Amino acid sequence: MKKHLILVVVLFGSTLFASQEIANEQGCMECHAIYGAKLAPGFMGASKHALATANPKEYLVNIIKEGSSGTRRKFIDQVMPAYEHLDAKTIEELADWILSLSSIKKR
Ligand code: HEC
């Protein structure tokens, strides 16, 4: 039982880490921080915005795929580039990762 729990924690932890790696590789973190505004809204905030919609994952997938500008007043001078060149699985991983951040408490 304990072994299973450890396995789950390790697997879950590495998924989080892997997705953070994708975000680093794709340059997301140049503009976004996990928590708090940088050049763009923080990902924890983004996950809350997503959860307020009818289909949170679709909200995130669409923004990553198609880009966005002008919806966040604070970042009116910045443009979120479209990542349509990424494969669907990578975009979904990023979306799942961002969604998972809503459950992390800010420190
Ligand atoms: C050049 C800067 C830049 C880069 C790079 C960038 N973004 Fe963004 N992103 C923005 C800006 C600016 C906004 C706000 C857009 C708006 O106001 O409509 C945004 C918005 C978003 C949102 C919606 C936020 C919300 O609060 O609803 C998500 C999700 C997102 N970005 C994900 C990503 C991911 C994932 C990547 C990497 C694959 C990425 N972004 C790369 C600038 C960037």
Backbone and ligand atoms as CSV (ligand in chain L), in Angstrom:
chain,resi,resn,atom,element,x,y,z
A,1,MET,N,N,0.843,-1.209,0.000
A,1,MET,CA,C,0.000,0.000,0.000
A,1,MET,C,C,0.869,1.246,0.000
A,2,LYS,N,N,1.807,1.287,0.936
A,2,LYS,CA,C,2.707,2.435,1.040
A,2,LYS,C,C,3.518,2.584,-0.253
A,3,LYS,N,N,3.947,1.426,-0.766
A,3,LYS,CA,C,4.744,1.435,-2.001
A,3,LYS,C,C,3.968,2.085,-3.138
A,4,HIS,N,N,2.683,1.737,-3.214
A,4,HIS,CA,C,1.852,2.294,-4.279
A,4,HIS,C,C,1.751,3.804,-4.166
A,5,LEU,N,N,1.595,4.240,-2.940
A,5,LEU,CA,C,1.460,5.667,-2.695
A,5,LEU,C,C,2.721,6.389,-3.157
A,6,ILE,N,N,3.857,5.817,-2.820
A,6,ILE,CA,C,5.130,6.445,-3.216
A,6,ILE,C,C,5.230,6.486,-4.736
A,7,LEU,N,N,4.830,5.403,-5.376
A,7,LEU,CA,C,4.889,5.339,-6.833
A,7,LEU,C,C,4.026,6.443,-7.457
A,8,VAL,N,N,2.834,6.605,-6.910
A,8,VAL,CA,C,1.915,7.621,-7.437
A,8,VAL,C,C,2.538,9.010,-7.292
A,9,VAL,N,N,3.110,9.259,-6.124
A,9,VAL,CA,C,3.718,10.570,-5.873
A,9,VAL,C,C,4.863,10.802,-6.847
A,10,VAL,N,N,5.692,9.777,-7.040
A,10,VAL,CA,C,6.843,9.914,-7.936
A,10,VAL,C,C,6.358,10.155,-9.365
A,11,LEU,N,N,5.396,9.378,-9.804
A,11,LEU,CA,C,4.897,9.531,-11.170
A,11,LEU,C,C,4.270,10.901,-11.378
A,12,PHE,N,N,3.451,11.313,-10.415
A,12,PHE,CA,C,2.771,12.592,-10.534
A,12,PHE,C,C,3.801,13.715,-10.539
A,13,GLY,N,N,4.768,13.602,-9.650
A,13,GLY,CA,C,5.816,14.621,-9.559
A,13,GLY,C,C,6.579,14.734,-10.862
A,14,SER,N,N,6.890,13.609,-11.492
A,14,SER,CA,C,7.685,13.677,-12.714
A,14,SER,C,C,6.858,14.216,-13.874
A,15,THR,N,N,5.544,13.991,-13.851
A,15,THR,CA,C,4.704,14.573,-14.899
A,15,THR,C,C,4.717,16.084,-14.789
A,16,LEU,N,N,4.572,16.565,-13.568
A,16,LEU,CA,C,4.612,18.011,-13.360
A,16,LEU,C,C,5.917,18.570,-13.868
A,17,PHE,N,N,6.988,17.867,-13.534
A,17,PHE,CA,C,8.308,18.335,-13.909
A,17,PHE,C,C,8.465,18.318,-15.427
A,18,ALA,N,N,8.019,17.237,-16.063
A,18,ALA,CA,C,8.155,17.114,-17.515
A,18,ALA,C,C,7.430,18.257,-18.216
A,19,SER,N,N,6.242,18.616,-17.737
A,19,SER,CA,C,5.481,19.659,-18.402
A,19,SER,C,C,6.108,21.027,-18.184
A,20,GLN,N,N,6.679,21.199,-17.023
A,20,GLN,CA,C,7.396,22.456,-16.766
A,20,GLN,C,C,8.578,22.556,-17.737
A,21,GLU,N,N,9.202,21.405,-18.003
A,21,GLU,CA,C,10.309,21.381,-18.966
A,21,GLU,C,C,9.845,21.831,-20.347
A,22,ILE,N,N,8.664,21.347,-20.770
A,22,ILE,CA,C,8.144,21.738,-22.084
A,22,ILE,C,C,7.940,23.257,-22.100
A,23,ALA,N,N,7.366,23.777,-21.031
A,23,ALA,CA,C,7.115,25.221,-20.960
A,23,ALA,C,C,8.437,25.989,-21.047
A,24,ASN,N,N,9.470,25.462,-20.402
A,24,ASN,CA,C,10.787,26.108,-20.492
A,24,ASN,C,C,11.296,26.046,-21.920
A,25,GLU,N,N,11.225,24.862,-22.501
A,25,GLU,CA,C,11.750,24.665,-23.859
A,25,GLU,C,C,11.038,25.538,-24.879
A,26,GLN,N,N,9.729,25.696,-24.705
A,26,GLN,CA,C,8.937,26.442,-25.691
A,26,GLN,C,C,8.976,27.941,-25.457
A,27,GLY,N,N,9.668,28.353,-24.413
A,27,GLY,CA,C,9.812,29.791,-24.166
A,27,GLY,C,C,8.621,30.403,-23.442
A,28,CYS,N,N,7.676,29.572,-22.968
A,28,CYS,CA,C,6.511,30.105,-22.251
A,28,CYS,C,C,6.958,30.939,-21.040
A,29,MET,N,N,8.046,30.470,-20.391
A,29,MET,CA,C,8.448,31.108,-19.153
A,29,MET,C,C,9.173,32.443,-19.381
A,30,GLU,N,N,9.444,32.758,-20.654
A,30,GLU,CA,C,9.999,34.085,-20.968
A,30,GLU,C,C,8.959,35.155,-20.622
A,31,CYS,N,N,7.708,34.829,-20.851
A,31,CYS,CA,C,6.628,35.791,-20.627
A,31,CYS,C,C,5.801,35.468,-19.388
A,32,HIS,N,N,5.650,34.168,-19.099
A,32,HIS,CA,C,4.793,33.753,-17.987
A,32,HIS,C,C,5.616,33.303,-16.797
A,33,ALA,N,N,5.093,33.558,-15.603
A,33,ALA,CA,C,5.648,32.949,-14.400
A,33,ALA,C,C,4.607,31.946,-13.908
A,34,ILE,N,N,4.996,31.063,-12.998
A,34,ILE,CA,C,4.008,30.150,-12.424
A,34,ILE,C,C,3.006,30.968,-11.622
A,35,TYR,N,N,3.530,31.780,-10.726
A,35,TYR,CA,C,2.653,32.604,-9.904
A,35,TYR,C,C,2.981,34.076,-10.109
A,36,GLY,N,N,2.000,34.860,-10.379
A,36,GLY,CA,C,2.185,36.303,-10.479
A,36,GLY,C,C,2.500,36.746,-11.890
A,37,ALA,N,N,2.250,38.018,-12.141
A,37,ALA,CA,C,2.414,38.567,-13.481
A,37,ALA,C,C,3.876,38.782,-13.822
A,38,LYS,N,N,4.205,38.508,-15.068
A,38,LYS,CA,C,5.516,38.833,-15.597
A,38,LYS,C,C,5.208,39.722,-16.815
A,39,LEU,N,N,5.467,39.231,-18.056
A,39,LEU,CA,C,4.996,39.968,-19.238
A,39,LEU,C,C,3.579,39.521,-19.590
A,40,ALA,N,N,3.129,38.497,-18.898
A,40,ALA,CA,C,1.830,37.886,-19.179
A,40,ALA,C,C,1.266,37.365,-17.855
A,41,PRO,N,N,-0.011,36.995,-17.833
A,41,PRO,CA,C,-0.603,36.488,-16.582
A,41,PRO,C,C,0.097,35.225,-16.096
A,42,GLY,N,N,0.215,35.072,-14.787
A,42,GLY,CA,C,0.823,33.868,-14.207
A,42,GLY,C,C,-0.016,32.633,-14.517
A,43,PHE,N,N,0.641,31.480,-14.566
A,43,PHE,CA,C,-0.074,30.252,-14.917
A,43,PHE,C,C,-1.057,29.804,-13.841
A,44,MET,N,N,-0.786,30.130,-12.573
A,44,MET,CA,C,-1.778,29.768,-11.553
A,44,MET,C,C,-3.066,30.556,-11.780
A,45,GLY,N,N,-2.913,31.827,-12.119
A,45,GLY,CA,C,-4.085,32.648,-12.431
A,45,GLY,C,C,-4.789,32.134,-13.674
A,46,ALA,N,N,-3.982,31.729,-14.662
A,46,ALA,CA,C,-4.554,31.213,-15.911
A,46,ALA,C,C,-5.398,29.970,-15.634
A,47,SER,N,N,-4.917,29.127,-14.705
A,47,SER,CA,C,-5.685,27.906,-14.431
A,47,SER,C,C,-7.006,28.268,-13.766
A,48,LYS,N,N,-6.995,29.319,-12.969
A,48,LYS,CA,C,-8.263,29.753,-12.345
A,48,LYS,C,C,-9.209,30.344,-13.393
A,49,HIS,N,N,-8.647,31.109,-14.321
A,49,HIS,CA,C,-9.492,31.633,-15.404
A,49,HIS,C,C,-10.115,30.472,-16.179
A,50,ALA,N,N,-9.280,29.466,-16.442
A,50,ALA,CA,C,-9.756,28.316,-17.220
A,50,ALA,C,C,-10.878,27.599,-16.473
A,51,LEU,N,N,-10.677,27.415,-15.150
A,51,LEU,CA,C,-11.666,26.669,-14.364
A,51,LEU,C,C,-13.003,27.410,-14.253
A,52,ALA,N,N,-12.970,28.702,-14.556
A,52,ALA,CA,C,-14.221,29.466,-14.530
A,52,ALA,C,C,-14.998,29.313,-15.840
A,53,THR,N,N,-14.431,28.616,-16.810
A,53,THR,CA,C,-15.142,28.416,-18.081
A,53,THR,C,C,-15.816,27.039,-18.085
A,54,ALA,N,N,-16.676,26.825,-19.068
A,54,ALA,CA,C,-17.425,25.562,-19.132
A,54,ALA,C,C,-16.492,24.390,-19.456
A,55,ASN,N,N,-15.454,24.670,-20.229
A,55,ASN,CA,C,-14.538,23.589,-20.600
A,55,ASN,C,C,-13.086,24.053,-20.436
A,56,PRO,N,N,-12.566,23.927,-19.196
A,56,PRO,CA,C,-11.259,24.486,-18.855
A,56,PRO,C,C,-10.132,24.021,-19.775
A,57,LYS,N,N,-10.112,22.745,-20.074
A,57,LYS,CA,C,-8.999,22.248,-20.881
A,57,LYS,C,C,-9.055,22.825,-22.301
A,58,GLU,N,N,-10.261,22.876,-22.842
A,58,GLU,CA,C,-10.429,23.418,-24.185
A,58,GLU,C,C,-10.024,24.902,-24.229
A,59,TYR,N,N,-10.386,25.632,-23.189
A,59,TYR,CA,C,-10.007,27.048,-23.089
A,59,TYR,C,C,-8.496,27.185,-23.234
A,60,LEU,N,N,-7.759,26.372,-22.466
A,60,LEU,CA,C,-6.298,26.475,-22.488
A,60,LEU,C,C,-5.724,25.999,-23.821
A,61,VAL,N,N,-6.212,24.856,-24.308
A,61,VAL,CA,C,-5.721,24.319,-25.580
A,61,VAL,C,C,-5.912,25.361,-26.688
A,62,ASN,N,N,-7.077,25.996,-26.733
A,62,ASN,CA,C,-7.345,26.987,-27.776
A,62,ASN,C,C,-6.402,28.175,-27.694
A,63,ILE,N,N,-6.177,28.676,-26.482
A,63,ILE,CA,C,-5.284,29.837,-26.349
A,63,ILE,C,C,-3.863,29.462,-26.767
A,64,ILE,N,N,-3.408,28.283,-26.346
A,64,ILE,CA,C,-2.038,27.883,-26.701
A,64,ILE,C,C,-1.937,27.703,-28.218
A,65,LYS,N,N,-2.921,27.076,-28.806
A,65,LYS,CA,C,-2.893,26.799,-30.240
A,65,LYS,C,C,-3.030,28.077,-31.076
A,66,GLU,N,N,-3.946,28.937,-30.662
A,66,GLU,CA,C,-4.278,30.089,-31.515
A,66,GLU,C,C,-3.682,31.409,-31.058
A,67,GLY,N,N,-3.084,31.416,-29.850
A,67,GLY,CA,C,-2.563,32.667,-29.333
A,67,GLY,C,C,-3.696,33.552,-28.841
A,68,SER,N,N,-3.352,34.723,-28.330
A,68,SER,CA,C,-4.373,35.598,-27.771
A,68,SER,C,C,-3.780,36.991,-27.580
A,69,SER,N,N,-4.620,37.988,-27.726
A,69,SER,CA,C,-4.188,39.331,-27.353
A,69,SER,C,C,-5.399,40.181,-27.046
A,70,GLY,N,N,-5.198,41.126,-26.159
A,70,GLY,CA,C,-6.248,42.092,-25.877
A,70,GLY,C,C,-7.313,41.639,-24.895
A,71,THR,N,N,-7.236,40.413,-24.375
A,71,THR,CA,C,-8.274,40.008,-23.423
A,71,THR,C,C,-7.890,40.350,-21.980
A,72,ARG,N,N,-6.582,40.459,-21.716
A,72,ARG,CA,C,-6.129,40.836,-20.370
A,72,ARG,C,C,-5.615,42.268,-20.422
A,73,ARG,N,N,-6.377,43.152,-19.860
A,73,ARG,CA,C,-6.073,44.571,-19.947
A,73,ARG,C,C,-4.682,44.939,-19.467
A,74,LYS,N,N,-4.262,44.260,-18.450
A,74,LYS,CA,C,-2.959,44.555,-17.858
A,74,LYS,C,C,-1.821,44.272,-18.836
A,75,PHE,N,N,-2.087,43.407,-19.810
A,75,PHE,CA,C,-1.021,42.980,-20.733
A,75,PHE,C,C,-1.362,43.399,-22.160
A,76,ILE,N,N,-2.012,44.529,-22.249
A,76,ILE,CA,C,-2.573,44.976,-23.518
A,76,ILE,C,C,-1.490,45.184,-24.588
A,77,ASP,N,N,-0.255,45.496,-24.154
A,77,ASP,CA,C,0.833,45.725,-25.121
A,77,ASP,C,C,1.528,44.440,-25.535
A,78,GLN,N,N,1.146,43.318,-24.939
A,78,GLN,CA,C,1.824,42.051,-25.221
A,78,GLN,C,C,0.927,41.134,-26.047
A,79,VAL,N,N,1.558,40.273,-26.815
A,79,VAL,CA,C,0.792,39.315,-27.611
A,79,VAL,C,C,1.227,37.905,-27.236
A,80,MET,N,N,0.274,37.049,-27.010
A,80,MET,CA,C,0.543,35.624,-26.783
A,80,MET,C,C,0.633,34.969,-28.156
A,81,PRO,N,N,1.842,34.462,-28.530
A,81,PRO,CA,C,1.988,33.876,-29.868
A,81,PRO,C,C,1.208,32.575,-30.011
A,82,ALA,N,N,0.783,32.262,-31.230
A,82,ALA,CA,C,0.096,30.992,-31.486
A,82,ALA,C,C,1.137,29.870,-31.535
A,83,TYR,N,N,0.806,28.743,-30.915
A,83,TYR,CA,C,1.711,27.588,-30.924
A,83,TYR,C,C,1.107,26.456,-31.739
A,84,GLU,N,N,0.571,26.792,-32.909
A,84,GLU,CA,C,-0.120,25.770,-33.710
A,84,GLU,C,C,0.840,24.730,-34.276
A,85,HIS,N,N,2.147,25.047,-34.267
A,85,HIS,CA,C,3.137,24.088,-34.763
A,85,HIS,C,C,3.389,22.959,-33.766
A,86,LEU,N,N,2.970,23.134,-32.509
A,86,LEU,CA,C,3.171,22.052,-31.526
A,86,LEU,C,C,2.171,20.929,-31.785
A,87,ASP,N,N,2.585,19.683,-31.508
A,87,ASP,CA,C,1.615,18.601,-31.722
A,87,ASP,C,C,0.572,18.601,-30.608
A,88,ALA,N,N,-0.562,18.003,-30.915
A,88,ALA,CA,C,-1.720,18.045,-30.020
A,88,ALA,C,C,-1.369,17.519,-28.628
A,89,LYS,N,N,-0.542,16.483,-28.576
A,89,LYS,CA,C,-0.221,15.872,-27.277
A,89,LYS,C,C,0.557,16.855,-26.399
A,90,THR,N,N,1.494,17.561,-27.002
A,90,THR,CA,C,2.293,18.529,-26.245
A,90,THR,C,C,1.402,19.654,-25.726
A,91,ILE,N,N,0.502,20.117,-26.579
A,91,ILE,CA,C,-0.404,21.189,-26.155
A,91,ILE,C,C,-1.291,20.705,-25.008
A,92,GLU,N,N,-1.763,19.450,-25.103
A,92,GLU,CA,C,-2.593,18.918,-24.017
A,92,GLU,C,C,-1.803,18.789,-22.732
A,93,GLU,N,N,-0.556,18.382,-22.840
A,93,GLU,CA,C,0.277,18.264,-21.643
A,93,GLU,C,C,0.451,19.621,-20.974
A,94,LEU,N,N,0.668,20.635,-21.780
A,94,LEU,CA,C,0.808,21.993,-21.230
A,94,LEU,C,C,-0.496,22.414,-20.554
A,95,ALA,N,N,-1.621,22.135,-21.211
A,95,ALA,CA,C,-2.922,22.510,-20.648
A,95,ALA,C,C,-3.167,21.780,-19.315
A,96,ASP,N,N,-2.863,20.479,-19.279
A,96,ASP,CA,C,-3.055,19.705,-18.039
A,96,ASP,C,C,-2.163,20.244,-16.924
A,97,TRP,N,N,-0.947,20.586,-17.323
A,97,TRP,CA,C,-0.004,21.097,-16.326
A,97,TRP,C,C,-0.516,22.414,-15.740
A,98,ILE,N,N,-0.965,23.323,-16.622
A,98,ILE,CA,C,-1.467,24.617,-16.145
A,98,ILE,C,C,-2.678,24.387,-15.232
A,99,LEU,N,N,-3.565,23.468,-15.639
A,99,LEU,CA,C,-4.733,23.183,-14.799
A,99,LEU,C,C,-4.320,22.660,-13.429
A,100,SER,N,N,-3.278,21.841,-13.401
A,100,SER,CA,C,-2.849,21.244,-12.126
A,100,SER,C,C,-2.349,22.315,-11.159
A,101,LEU,N,N,-1.951,23.466,-11.679
A,101,LEU,CA,C,-1.376,24.506,-10.820
A,101,LEU,C,C,-2.420,25.179,-9.936
A,102,SER,N,N,-3.681,25.053,-10.293
A,102,SER,CA,C,-4.710,25.722,-9.492
A,102,SER,C,C,-4.794,25.128,-8.096
A,103,SER,N,N,-4.287,23.903,-7.920
A,103,SER,CA,C,-4.393,23.266,-6.603
A,103,SER,C,C,-3.163,23.531,-5.733
A,104,ILE,N,N,-2.158,24.216,-6.294
A,104,ILE,CA,C,-0.962,24.510,-5.516
A,104,ILE,C,C,-1.168,25.825,-4.773
A,105,LYS,N,N,-0.817,25.810,-3.499
A,105,LYS,CA,C,-0.983,27.041,-2.729
A,105,LYS,C,C,0.193,27.967,-2.983
A,106,LYS,N,N,-0.100,29.266,-3.039
A,106,LYS,CA,C,1.032,30.184,-3.232
A,106,LYS,C,C,1.841,30.261,-1.933
A,107,ARG,N,N,3.160,30.427,-2.136
A,107,ARG,CA,C,4.025,30.465,-0.957
A,107,ARG,C,C,4.401,31.892,-0.605
L,1,HEC,C1,C,5.801,36.633,-26.014
L,1,HEC,C2,C,5.202,36.390,-24.717
L,1,HEC,C3,C,4.441,35.097,-24.502
L,1,HEC,C4,C,4.878,33.805,-24.692
L,1,HEC,C5,C,6.232,33.334,-25.204
L,1,HEC,C6,C,3.796,32.936,-24.259
L,1,HEC,N1,N,2.726,33.680,-23.848
L,1,HEC,FE1,FE,0.979,32.994,-23.116
L,1,HEC,N2,N,0.244,34.879,-22.980
L,1,HEC,C7,C,0.956,36.029,-23.293
L,1,HEC,C8,C,0.096,37.195,-23.130
L,1,HEC,C9,C,0.480,38.637,-23.348
L,1,HEC,C10,C,-1.166,36.708,-22.705
L,1,HEC,C11,C,-2.443,37.524,-22.459
L,1,HEC,C12,C,-3.168,37.575,-23.789
L,1,HEC,C13,C,-4.396,38.440,-23.820
L,1,HEC,O1,O,-4.447,39.473,-23.166
L,1,HEC,O2,O,-5.328,38.054,-24.558
L,1,HEC,C14,C,-1.030,35.248,-22.632
L,1,HEC,C15,C,-2.054,34.409,-22.244
L,1,HEC,C16,C,-1.911,33.051,-22.041
L,1,HEC,C17,C,-2.911,32.197,-21.473
L,1,HEC,C18,C,-4.286,32.631,-20.946
L,1,HEC,C19,C,-4.074,33.264,-19.591
L,1,HEC,C20,C,-5.311,33.534,-18.790
L,1,HEC,O3,O,-5.147,34.095,-17.694
L,1,HEC,O4,O,-6.420,33.198,-19.201
L,1,HEC,C21,C,-2.383,30.933,-21.460
L,1,HEC,C22,C,-3.053,29.669,-20.964
L,1,HEC,C23,C,-1.048,31.002,-22.016
L,1,HEC,N3,N,-0.787,32.308,-22.345
L,1,HEC,C24,C,-0.209,29.912,-22.163
L,1,HEC,C25,C,1.056,29.971,-22.746
L,1,HEC,C26,C,1.889,28.802,-23.008
L,1,HEC,C27,C,1.540,27.385,-22.609
L,1,HEC,C28,C,3.008,29.260,-23.626
L,1,HEC,C29,C,4.147,28.434,-24.198
L,1,HEC,C30,C,3.777,27.335,-25.086
L,1,HEC,C31,C,2.892,30.714,-23.731
L,1,HEC,N4,N,1.688,31.100,-23.182
L,1,HEC,C32,C,3.851,31.551,-24.284
L,1,HEC,C33,C,2.280,36.081,-23.673
L,1,HEC,C34,C,3.084,35.000,-23.985
